[in-house]
Amino acid sequence: MAHRLTNLNTERASAGHSIARLAQLATTSEWLLTMLEEGGTCTGDEAQRIADALGISLETLGKTDLNGY
């Protein structure tokens, strides 16, 4: 299932992280984070790693489940 993180940009900025720093903390790519901030999707595992790196819940991150889209 694909997930959209609608609050990622706001939460990342509030935490004071650059995309590069959050990518390091979440063990993901800068490309993925950039795409997510532009409305792209990620896996559940990626969403959880990002939320954990920011120290917030998936709900706060604005996780939206997209059934096959």
C-alpha positions as CSV (number, residue, x, y, z in Angstrom):
1,M,0.0,0.0,0.0
2,A,1.2,3.5,-0.8
3,H,1.2,6.3,1.7
4,R,1.2,10.0,1.3
5,L,2.7,12.2,4.1
6,T,0.8,15.4,3.8
7,N,2.5,17.2,6.8
8,L,6.0,16.2,6.0
9,N,7.3,19.6,4.9
10,T,5.8,21.4,7.9
11,E,7.0,18.8,10.5
12,R,10.5,18.6,9.0
13,A,10.8,22.4,9.1
14,S,9.4,22.5,12.7
15,A,12.1,20.0,13.7
16,G,14.8,22.2,12.1
17,H,16.0,19.5,9.7
18,S,17.1,19.9,6.2
19,I,16.1,17.2,3.7
20,A,19.6,15.9,3.8
21,R,19.7,15.6,7.6
22,L,16.3,13.9,7.7
23,A,17.3,11.5,5.0
24,Q,20.3,10.5,7.2
25,L,18.2,10.2,10.3
26,A,15.5,8.1,8.6
27,T,18.0,6.1,6.5
28,T,16.3,7.0,3.3
29,S,17.2,9.1,0.3
30,E,16.9,12.8,-0.2
31,W,15.2,12.0,-3.5
32,L,12.4,10.2,-1.7
33,L,11.9,13.0,0.8
34,T,11.8,15.6,-1.9
35,M,9.2,13.5,-3.8
36,L,7.1,13.1,-0.7
37,E,7.1,16.8,0.0
38,E,5.9,17.3,-3.6
39,G,3.0,14.8,-3.1
40,G,4.6,11.5,-3.9
41,T,4.1,8.2,-2.0
42,C,6.2,5.8,0.0
43,T,5.8,2.4,1.7
44,G,4.6,1.9,5.2
45,D,8.1,1.1,6.4
46,E,9.5,4.3,4.9
47,A,6.7,6.3,6.5
48,Q,7.4,4.8,9.9
49,R,11.2,5.5,9.7
50,I,10.5,9.1,8.8
51,A,8.0,9.5,11.6
52,D,10.5,7.9,14.0
53,A,13.3,10.1,12.9
54,L,11.1,13.2,13.5
55,G,9.9,11.8,16.9
56,I,6.2,12.0,15.9
57,S,3.4,9.7,15.1
58,L,2.3,8.8,11.6
59,E,-1.0,10.6,12.3
60,T,0.9,13.8,13.0
61,L,2.9,13.3,9.9
62,G,-0.4,13.3,8.0
63,K,-0.2,9.7,6.7
64,T,-2.9,9.0,4.1
65,D,-3.3,5.4,2.8
66,L,-3.8,5.2,-0.9
67,N,-5.4,1.9,-1.9
68,G,-3.5,1.0,-5.0
69,Y,-3.1,4.6,-6.3
